Amino acid sequence: MFYRQAGILHTDYASARSLFPLAADRWMIGIVLLVALTAPFTMSSVVLSAKLMPWLIWTAAVLGLNLILGWAGQFHFGYAAIMGIGAYTAVHATRQGVPWEIAAVLGGLMAAAIGCVFAFAALRVKGLYLALSTLALQFVMDWVISHVPAISGGIQAALQAPAIRLLGQTVTSEAGRYYLALGWCVLVTIFMLNLRRTALGRALIAVREKDFAAAVIGVHSLYYKLVAFAASSFIGGVSGAILVFSFYRAATPEQFAVNVSIELLAMVIVGGLGSIIGSYFGAAFILLMPGLMNSLITWLSQLMGASIGIEVLSHIPHAVYGGLIIVFLLVEPMGLGKLYNNLRTYMLLWPFGYARK
């Protein structure tokens, strides 16, 4: 009874193409935004800075990766390197006196430029071959960042990020950094929500389904692949800059290594290819679930009085966590976003389930 379509009259194209025609969707989004805006006043500092802030930043990055993987259908195993390019560019630009807002945009533009250079591989190869070419981007950038002291300061060096000066005001509080991450995540989400309704979004989906067939109907696959790589890399570059300035407060090569690219890919797959809400779920699952599982298993072992070694106890959460990923993908291969959509579809007809037959 929550999702009612009664009273929705499709009398013009504007209402028919609205993002959230159902009142229940608008109410839920309003409640979520209200909780997000009041989080600095209602949640502890640990939850705000260690859980919500990184979740929002990584969600924005996952949305950018989902643009190239879920919408355009192009594999990308070097997205962490793209984020690293944006992060280091923004840090060096800020150190040279460039305003922070412009430095973050410069980081995105640098990431987009280098991403487009490697995107030319997508014009000749596809599938696993494209995945290997983007993996080469990851290894090349790992080596360059680690072995060029002018960029990172050296293999073991940490490049300190200057304080954020947003519109001339220094942002030092946790709440300020949190609102910065929230604003960027909301901005990327709005962009992705509207992308699916544009000619660009439809062209990307056509390229994803079959680039030869898309070319037959007049969709230039070369152009749209480059646009997809550039837009995705720009989002990743700015997300990397915000991650370093707001959360890590320093840039190191290990923060953007190949294992981070694999985690980002796992977030997209677990959340669901091409799913916006699935990107939120996937980032939360991969980022927050290991810590929750560790706390839960530790609590259960203490409750039952079980004597479990520290080494075994440290590996059990990872095993359970990996098993949960397999279970979720077996139940719904399209990811957590599809599970939510299935529940929403059920609620559209509940309690009149016979209507679907």
C-alpha positions in Angstrom: 0.0 0.0 0.0 3.0 2.3 0.1 3.5 2.6 -3.7 0.3 3.8 -5.1 0.0 4.9 -8.7 -3.6 6.2 -8.3 -3.9 9.9 -9.1 -0.8 10.0 -11.4 -2.3 11.4 -14.7 0.1 11.3 -17.7 -1.3 14.4 -19.3 1.9 15.9 -20.6 5.4 14.7 -21.5 7.1 16.5 -18.6 5.2 14.6 -16.0 5.6 11.3 -17.9 9.4 11.8 -18.0 9.8 12.9 -14.3 12.4 11.2 -12.3 10.2 10.2 -9.4 6.5 10.2 -10.3 5.5 8.2 -7.2 4.9 10.1 -4.0 6.5 7.2 -2.0 9.8 7.6 -3.8 9.8 11.4 -3.2 9.1 10.8 0.5 11.9 8.3 0.9 14.4 10.5 -0.9 13.4 13.4 1.3 13.8 11.4 4.5 17.2 10.1 3.3 18.4 13.6 2.5 17.1 14.9 5.9 19.0 12.2 7.7 22.1 13.0 5.6 21.9 16.7 6.3 21.4 16.3 10.0 24.0 13.5 10.4 26.7 15.8 11.9 24.3 16.8 14.7 22.8 13.3 15.4 25.6 10.9 14.9 28.9 10.4 16.6 32.2 11.7 15.2 33.5 8.2 14.6 30.4 7.2 12.5 30.6 10.5 10.6 34.3 10.5 9.7 35.0 6.8 9.5 31.9 5.4 7.9 29.6 8.0 6.3 32.2 10.2 4.7 34.2 7.4 3.0 31.0 5.7 1.9 29.8 8.9 0.2 33.1 9.5 -1.6 33.5 5.9 -2.7 29.9 5.8 -3.9 30.6 8.8 -6.1 33.7 6.9 -7.5 31.6 3.8 -8.0 29.0 5.8 -9.9 31.8 7.0 -12.2 33.0 3.5 -12.8 29.4 2.3 -13.4 29.2 4.9 -16.1 31.9 3.2 -18.2 31.1 -0.3 -17.1 27.4 -0.5 -16.6 26.2 2.1 -19.2 28.9 1.9 -21.9 29.8 -1.8 -21.3 33.6 -1.2 -21.3 35.8 -3.0 -18.8 38.0 -0.9 -16.6 40.6 -2.5 -14.2 42.5 0.7 -13.6 40.0 3.0 -12.0 42.1 3.4 -8.8 44.9 4.8 -11.0 42.5 7.3 -12.4 41.5 8.4 -8.9 45.2 8.7 -8.0 45.9 10.9 -11.0 43.2 13.3 -9.9 44.3 13.2 -6.3 48.0 14.0 -7.0 47.1 16.7 -9.5 44.8 18.4 -7.1 47.4 18.3 -4.3 50.2 19.7 -6.4 47.9 22.4 -7.9 46.8 23.5 -4.4 50.4 23.6 -3.2 51.1 26.0 -6.1 48.5 28.4 -4.8 45.6 27.3 -7.1 42.2 27.6 -5.4 40.9 24.3 -4.1 37.8 24.3 -6.4 39.9 24.8 -9.5 42.5 22.3 -8.3 39.8 19.6 -7.9 38.5 20.4 -11.4 42.1 20.3 -12.8 42.5 16.8 -11.2 39.4 15.6 -12.9 40.5 17.1 -16.3 44.0 15.5 -15.9 42.4 12.2 -15.1 40.0 12.5 -18.1 42.9 13.4 -20.5 45.0 10.4 -19.4 41.9 8.2 -19.3 41.1 9.1 -22.9 44.7 8.3 -24.0 44.2 4.7 -22.7 40.7 4.7 -24.0 42.0 4.4 -27.5 42.6 0.8 -26.7 38.8 0.4 -26.5 38.6 1.3 -30.1 40.5 -1.8 -31.2 39.9 -4.5 -28.5 37.0 -5.4 -26.2 36.1 -7.9 -23.5 39.1 -9.4 -21.7 41.6 -7.7 -24.0 40.2 -4.3 -23.0 40.4 -5.4 -19.3 44.1 -6.2 -19.7 44.8 -2.9 -21.5 43.2 -1.0 -18.6 45.0 -3.1 -16.1 48.2 -2.0 -17.9 47.1 1.6 -17.1 47.0 0.7 -13.5 50.5 -0.8 -13.4 52.0 2.0 -15.5 50.5 4.7 -13.2 51.5 2.7 -10.1 55.1 2.7 -11.3 55.1 6.4 -12.3 53.6 7.6 -9.1 56.0 5.4 -7.0 59.2 6.1 -8.9 58.9 9.8 -9.8 59.8 11.8 -6.7 58.4 15.0 -8.3 54.9 13.4 -8.1 54.8 11.4 -4.9 58.1 12.2 -3.2 59.2 8.5 -3.4 58.0 5.0 -2.8 57.5 5.3 1.0 56.6 9.0 1.0 53.3 10.5 1.9 52.3 13.8 0.2 50.5 15.9 2.8 47.3 17.5 1.4 46.9 21.2 2.3 43.8 22.4 4.1 40.6 22.8 2.0 39.8 26.4 1.2 36.3 26.3 -0.3 35.2 29.7 -1.7 37.9 31.4 0.3 36.9 29.7 3.6 39.1 27.1 5.2 37.3 23.9 5.9 38.8 22.2 9.0 35.8 20.6 10.8 34.6 17.1 10.3 31.1 18.4 9.5 32.5 20.7 6.7 34.4 17.8 5.1 31.4 15.6 5.4 29.2 18.1 3.7 31.7 18.4 0.9 31.6 14.7 0.3 27.8 14.7 0.5 27.5 17.5 -2.0 29.8 15.8 -4.5 28.0 12.5 -4.1 24.6 14.2 -4.6 25.9 16.1 -7.7 27.2 12.9 -9.3 23.9 11.1 -8.5 21.8 13.8 -10.1 24.0 13.6 -13.2 23.7 9.9 -13.4 19.9 10.0 -12.9 19.5 12.4 -15.8 22.0 10.7 -18.0 19.7 7.7 -18.6 17.1 10.1 -20.0 19.3 11.8 -22.5 20.4 11.0 -26.0 23.9 10.4 -24.6 22.7 7.8 -22.2 20.7 6.0 -24.8 23.7 6.0 -27.2 25.9 4.6 -24.5 23.5 1.8 -23.9 23.3 1.1 -27.6 27.1 0.9 -27.7 27.0 -1.5 -24.7 24.5 -3.8 -26.3 26.2 -4.0 -29.7 28.5 -1.4 -31.1 28.1 -2.7 -34.7 24.3 -2.5 -34.5 24.7 1.0 -32.9 26.8 2.1 -35.8 24.1 0.9 -38.3 21.5 3.2 -36.7 23.9 6.2 -36.7 25.5 6.0 -33.3 29.2 6.7 -33.6 30.8 4.2 -31.2 34.2 5.8 -31.3 32.9 9.2 -30.2 30.7 7.8 -27.4 33.3 5.5 -26.1 35.7 8.4 -25.7 33.0 10.5 -24.1 32.2 7.7 -21.6 35.9 7.2 -20.7 36.4 11.0 -20.3 33.2 11.5 -18.2 34.0 8.5 -16.0 37.6 9.5 -15.6 36.6 13.1 -14.6 34.3 11.8 -11.9 37.0 9.4 -10.7 39.6 12.2 -10.7 37.5 14.6 -8.6 36.5 11.8 -6.3 40.1 10.9 -5.7 40.9 14.5 -4.9 38.1 14.8 -2.4 39.1 11.4 -0.9 42.6 12.6 -0.2 41.7 16.1 1.0 38.7 15.1 3.1 39.4 11.6 4.4 43.1 10.5 4.1 44.5 14.1 4.4 47.6 12.8 2.6 48.3 10.9 -0.6 50.4 7.7 -0.8 50.8 5.2 -3.7 49.2 2.4 -1.7 45.9 4.3 -1.6 45.4 3.8 -5.3 47.0 0.4 -5.9 45.6 -2.4 -8.0 43.7 -4.0 -5.1 41.7 -0.8 -4.8 40.7 -1.1 -8.5 39.5 -4.7 -7.7 37.5 -3.5 -4.8 35.9 -0.8 -6.9 35.0 -3.4 -9.5 33.5 -5.6 -6.8 31.4 -2.6 -5.6 29.9 -2.2 -9.1 29.2 -5.9 -9.6 27.7 -6.5 -6.1 25.6 -3.4 -6.4 24.5 -4.1 -10.0 25.7 -3.0 -13.4 24.0 0.2 -14.5 22.1 0.6 -11.2 22.4 4.0 -9.3 21.0 2.8 -6.0 23.0 -0.4 -6.5 26.2 1.7 -6.4 25.2 3.0 -3.0 24.5 -0.6 -1.8 27.6 -2.1 -3.4 29.9 0.6 -1.9 28.3 0.1 1.6 28.6 -3.7 1.4 32.3 -3.8 0.3 33.4 -0.9 2.5 31.4 -1.4 5.7 30.5 -5.1 5.8 34.0 -6.4 6.8 34.1 -4.2 9.9 30.6 -5.1 10.9 31.2 -8.8 10.4 34.4 -8.6 12.5 32.5 -6.9 15.4 29.6 -9.4 15.1 31.8 -12.5 15.1 33.9 -11.2 18.0 30.7 -10.5 20.0 29.3 -14.0 19.2 32.6 -15.7 20.3 32.6 -13.8 23.6 28.9 -14.6 24.1 29.4 -18.3 23.6 32.7 -18.3 25.5 34.5 -19.8 22.5 38.2 -19.8 22.6 39.3 -18.7 19.2 42.8 -17.6 18.3 43.5 -14.1 17.2 44.7 -15.2 13.8 41.7 -17.4 13.2 39.4 -14.7 14.4 40.9 -12.3 12.0 40.2 -14.6 9.0 36.7 -15.8 9.9 35.0 -12.4 9.1 36.7 -12.4 5.6 35.5 -15.9 4.9 31.9 -15.1 6.0 32.0 -11.8 4.1 33.1 -13.6 0.9 30.4 -16.2 1.4 27.8 -13.5 1.7 29.0 -12.0 -1.7 28.5 -15.4 -3.3 25.1 -15.9 -1.7 23.9 -12.5 -2.9 25.1 -13.1 -6.4 23.5 -16.5 -6.5 20.2 -15.1 -5.3 20.3 -12.2 -7.7 23.1 -12.1 -10.3 22.1 -8.5 -11.2 23.2 -7.3 -7.8 21.7 -5.6 -4.7 20.1 -2.9 -6.8 18.0 -5.5 -8.6 17.0 -7.0 -5.2 15.7 -3.6 -4.2 13.9 -3.2 -7.5 12.3 -6.6 -7.1 11.0 -5.5 -3.6 9.8 -2.2 -5.0 7.9 -4.0 -7.8 6.3 -6.3 -5.3 5.2 -3.4 -3.2 3.7 -1.7 -6.3 1.1 -4.6 -6.5 0.8 -5.6 -2.9 -1.6 -6.9 -1.6 -3.0 -7.6 -5.1 -0.2 -10.0 -6.2 -2.5 -11.9 -8.5 -2.5 -8.8 -10.8 0.9 -9.7 -12.2 -0.4 -13.1 -13.5 
